[in-house]
Amino acid sequence: MKNNVKITRMNASITQEQLAKRTGVTRQTIGLIEKGEYNPSLQLCVAIAKELNKTLDDLFWEVD
């Protein structure tokens, strides 16, 4: 699953650990999401988007 979480998080100067704590998951989970190796729940997607001030479309869906 391709996503823009890593680049958005880095542009916001937030570490994986900080994002993990703010969204209630482990740093490893954030790492796996960023690599596209873990499909997060909709609830987690919303929490990540909220923390990064982005929409779900911005982070998780490719717009053609």
JOTA-V354766 format. One record per residue. N is the residue number from 0. RES is the residue in one letter. NEAR is the number of other ideal C-beta (glycine too) atoms within 12 Angstrom. D_CENTER is the distance of its C-alpha to the mean C-alpha in Angstrom with 2 decimals. Layout:
N;RES;NEAR;D_CENTER / N;RES;NEAR;D_CENTER
//
This chain:
0;M;18;11.83 / 1;K;16;11.10 / 2;N;31;7.96 / 3;N;28;7.42 / 4;V;38;4.08 / 5;K;24;6.80 / 6;I;16;9.44 / 7;T;26;8.12 / 8;R;31;7.35 / 9;M;17;10.73 / 10;N;15;12.42 / 11;A;22;11.79 / 12;S;10;13.35 / 13;I;26;11.04 / 14;T;17;11.23 / 15;Q;27;9.14 / 16;E;17;11.81 / 17;Q;19;11.57 / 18;L;34;7.97 / 19;A;27;9.08 / 20;K;17;12.28 / 21;R;22;11.18 / 22;T;29;9.33 / 23;G;18;12.10 / 24;V;26;10.95 / 25;T;17;12.07 / 26;R;20;11.03 / 27;Q;15;11.93 / 28;T;26;9.53 / 29;I;35;6.49 / 30;G;21;8.89 / 31;L;22;9.71 / 32;I;36;6.52 / 33;E;31;6.58 / 34;K;17;10.24 / 35;G;16;10.19 / 36;E;15;12.27 / 37;Y;21;10.78 / 38;N;16;10.57 / 39;P;29;8.81 / 40;S;16;11.15 / 41;L;12;11.26 / 42;Q;14;11.47 / 43;L;29;8.21 / 44;C;29;6.57 / 45;V;19;8.92 / 46;A;26;8.33 / 47;I;40;4.80 / 48;A;30;6.64 / 49;K;19;9.60 / 50;E;26;8.77 / 51;L;33;7.93 / 52;N;14;10.90 / 53;K;25;9.85 / 54;T;17;10.84 / 55;L;24;9.48 / 56;D;14;11.75 / 57;D;21;10.40 / 58;L;34;6.96 / 59;F;28;8.24 / 60;W;16;11.99 / 61;E;12;14.49 / 62;V;10;17.22 / 63;D;4;20.62
//
